């Protein structure tokens, strides 16, 4: 269903969210993107990957990387190097910085929540 064909008034809330995604949903609406981002934030920020290397590191197919790499570049999550043959996490972009900050905050919360509750 394309935006131009659908009447937002007749859509369910979920259909409207998918048809008119927030920035977050736009970035994470594809199954493999969250795995790619997770792998990238865990890698050395200077490390460059080919699509095949990134696929192996993230645990996704090379086709998934090929399908989503342009979105990651467009959003500033990764930057192209070596004339577009290699990619690295983009800490120079605001989006790249915010993802790292969010990841650190959530990781800190996760560590806190794994401790036994005190009565």
N, C-alpha and C positions, 0 to 999 in steps of 0.2 A: 504494500500500500504506500503510495507516494503522498507527500504533503498536499500537493495540488489537487489530488483526486479525493481526498478525505475531508469530510465536514467535521471540524473539531467538536461541534455541538453534538454530533452523533457518536463520538468516540468514547470508549471507556477511559477512565483515568490512566490505566496502564498504556493503552494505545496512544493517548496524547503524550505521555512521557516519552514513549519510544519515537513518535513522530516529531516531537519538539524537545530533544534531549537537552539537559543541562550540560555544562562543560564536562562535569564529572562523568555523566552517563555516556556522553559522546566518546570520551577517552576509554572507558571501561566496558562499553557495550559488547565487545567481542570477547569470546571466551579466552583467548590466548594472551590478550594484552596485559591483563593483570599479572600473568606469569612472567612475561617479558620484562615488565617494570620491576617486579620483585627481584628478578635475576640481576638487572642492571644496577639497582641500588645496593646490591650485595657485592658487586664487582669493584675492583679498583677503578676509580673514575677515569684514570688515564688509559685503561685497557681498551683496545680497539677490537671489534669483532667483525668477522664476515657474517653474512646471513646464516650460513651453515653453523659457524661457531656459536652464534647467539642462540640459534635453535637448540643446539645440544646443551648449552649452558642453562637455558630456561626450561628444557624438557618439553619443547613443543616441536611441531613439524617445521621443516624449512618453508613449506607452503604458507604456514601461519605467519612466519616472519615476513615473507615476501608480501603477503596480503595486508599486513598492518604496519610495516615499517614507514610508509609514507605518512600515516596518521601520527606516528610517534615523532617523526621529523617535523611535521606541520605544527604540532603542539609544543615543540621545543624539548621533548623528553630526550631525544637523541640528536646527535649531529652527524652529518656525513663527513667522512675523511677519505683520503686516498681516491679522490675523484668520484665519490659515491660508491666505492667498492667495500668500504669498511665503515663501521659506526661505533660511537662511544656515547656514554651517558653524558648529557649536556648540563653540567653544573653551572654554566654561564647563563642559562636561561632562568627566568623567574619560575617557570613551571617546574623545571628540574630541581631548583632549590627548595621549592615548597613541598615537592614529593619527598625529598630527603628529610625535611623537617617533620612532616607528618609521619613518616615512617619511624623516625626516632621517638616522637611523642607516643605513638601507638606501641612501640616496642617497650618503652618505659612503663606504660600502663600494663602491658602484658606481663612483665616481670613482677609488678606489684600484685597482680591478680593471681599469680601462681603460688604465692605464699599462703600457708594455711591461715584461715581466719582465726582471730583471737577472740575468745569469749569474754 
